[in-house]
Amino acid sequence: MQVLNSFSKTRLAWLLLLLSIIFFESSALFFEHVMKLAPCVMCVYERVAMMGIGIAALIGLLAPRNGVLRWLGLAGWGFSAYRGVELAYQHVGFQFNSSPFATCDLFVQFPSWAPLNHWVPWMFEAYGDCAKVVWTFLDLSMPQWLVIIFAANLVIWAVMVIAQFLGNKR
């Protein structure tokens, strides 16, 4: 745990997290703008959760040896990964447990102080159907992969948080 504790205090650790998020966000934009797969409301919310992890990585990257910023980064990472799992799991339900009573919204709902779909419509506007499976890889749909990706983030986050407490022992 000492190694992970020390690693969490390096810029490399936070940069790797940020680069993974850039990869996943770039992939989402590739699917939308190159492969012409229409993002749905849940897809957009999942993007926001992924961006939350990216923002947390940026906070940690600022000064990883500063305990306050490192813990703010860890808190943001954990919260965003948890919300991402929730959203992706709900999205999987829309796809594979279809019900006329369980549907996603027709339009994204952002707070009035941050209407992301108006500010950056090419990234946050939804026009797809949440229940429709438009892409699979190894027999898993995109939201199923997102459950795995967000859950992996939660596991790594939990290990890093535990390392914060156990890694200082000598």
C-alpha positions in Angstrom: 0.0 0.0 0.0 2.9 2.3 0.6 3.7 2.2 -3.2 0.1 3.2 -4.1 0.1 5.9 -1.4 3.3 7.3 -2.9 1.9 6.9 -6.5 -1.3 8.8 -5.6 0.9 11.8 -4.7 2.5 11.9 -8.2 1.3 13.8 -11.2 1.7 10.7 -13.2 -1.1 8.9 -11.4 -3.5 11.8 -12.0 -2.3 12.2 -15.6 -3.0 8.5 -16.3 -6.5 8.9 -14.9 -7.0 12.1 -17.0 -5.7 10.4 -20.2 -8.0 7.4 -19.7 -11.0 9.8 -19.5 -9.8 11.7 -22.6 -9.7 8.4 -24.4 -13.2 7.4 -23.4 -14.7 10.9 -24.1 -12.9 10.9 -27.5 -14.3 7.4 -28.2 -17.8 8.7 -27.5 -17.4 11.6 -29.8 -16.0 9.3 -32.5 -19.0 7.0 -32.2 -21.3 10.1 -32.5 -19.6 12.2 -35.2 -17.7 9.6 -37.3 -19.8 6.5 -36.9 -23.0 8.6 -36.8 -24.4 6.8 -33.7 -27.0 9.1 -32.1 -26.4 9.7 -28.4 -29.4 9.4 -26.1 -30.2 11.3 -22.9 -28.5 8.6 -20.8 -25.4 8.7 -23.1 -25.1 12.4 -22.4 -25.5 12.0 -18.7 -22.9 9.2 -18.7 -20.6 11.6 -20.6 -21.1 14.2 -17.8 -20.2 11.5 -15.2 -17.1 10.7 -17.2 -16.2 14.4 -17.4 -16.6 14.6 -13.6 -13.8 12.0 -13.3 -11.8 14.1 -15.7 -12.3 17.2 -13.6 -11.4 15.3 -10.5 -8.2 14.2 -12.3 -7.4 17.8 -13.1 -7.8 18.8 -9.5 -5.5 16.0 -8.3 -3.0 16.9 -11.1 -2.8 20.5 -9.8 -0.9 19.5 -6.6 -1.0 15.8 -5.8 1.1 16.2 -2.7 -1.4 18.8 -1.3 -3.7 16.7 0.9 -6.7 19.0 0.4 -6.5 18.9 -3.4 -5.7 15.2 -3.5 -8.8 14.4 -1.3 -11.0 16.8 -3.4 -9.8 14.9 -6.5 -10.5 11.5 -4.8 -13.9 12.7 -3.7 -14.8 13.9 -7.2 -13.5 10.7 -8.7 -15.4 8.5 -6.4 -18.7 10.4 -6.7 -18.5 10.6 -10.5 -17.6 7.0 -10.9 -20.5 6.0 -8.6 -23.0 8.1 -10.5 -21.6 6.7 -13.7 -22.3 3.2 -12.6 -25.8 4.1 -11.5 -26.5 5.9 -14.8 -25.0 3.1 -17.0 -26.8 0.4 -15.0 -30.1 2.3 -15.5 -29.3 2.6 -19.2 -28.8 -1.1 -19.5 -32.2 -1.6 -17.9 -33.8 0.6 -20.6 -32.1 -1.5 -23.3 -32.8 -5.0 -22.0 -35.7 -4.8 -19.6 -37.9 -2.6 -21.7 -41.1 -1.4 -20.2 -43.6 1.3 -21.2 -43.3 2.6 -17.7 -39.4 2.8 -17.6 -38.2 5.1 -20.3 -35.6 7.8 -20.3 -36.4 11.5 -20.8 -36.9 12.8 -24.3 -34.6 15.8 -23.7 -31.5 16.3 -21.4 -32.3 18.2 -18.2 -29.4 20.4 -17.1 -29.7 23.0 -14.4 -30.5 26.5 -15.7 -27.0 27.7 -14.4 -25.3 25.1 -16.6 -27.2 24.4 -19.8 -24.5 22.3 -21.4 -26.6 21.2 -24.3 -27.0 24.9 -25.3 -23.4 25.8 -24.6 -21.8 22.8 -26.4 -24.6 21.1 -28.4 -22.2 19.0 -30.4 -21.2 17.2 -27.2 -24.3 17.4 -25.0 -27.4 17.3 -27.2 -29.3 14.0 -27.2 -31.3 12.7 -30.2 -31.1 9.0 -29.9 -33.3 6.3 -28.3 -32.1 5.0 -24.9 -33.7 1.6 -25.4 -32.1 1.0 -28.8 -28.8 -1.0 -28.9 -26.8 0.6 -31.7 -23.4 -0.9 -31.1 -21.9 -4.0 -29.5 -18.5 -5.3 -28.9 -17.9 -8.9 -27.5 -21.7 -9.1 -27.2 -21.9 -6.2 -24.8 -23.7 -2.9 -25.6 -22.2 0.4 -25.0 -23.9 1.0 -21.6 -22.8 -2.5 -20.5 -19.3 -1.5 -21.3 -19.8 1.7 -19.3 -20.9 -0.2 -16.3 -17.6 -2.1 -16.5 -15.6 1.0 -17.1 -17.2 3.0 -14.2 -17.1 0.0 -11.9 -13.4 -0.5 -12.7 -12.9 3.2 -11.8 -14.7 2.6 -8.5 -12.5 -0.3 -7.6 -9.3 1.6 -8.5 -10.6 4.6 -6.6 -11.4 2.4 -3.5 -7.8 1.0 -3.6 -6.4 4.5 -3.8 -8.5 5.7 -0.9 -7.5 2.7 1.3 -3.9 3.4 0.4 -4.3 6.9 1.7 -4.8 5.4 5.2 -2.7 2.3 5.1 0.2 3.6 3.1 1.6 5.9 5.7 2.5 3.1 8.1 6.2 2.4 8.5 
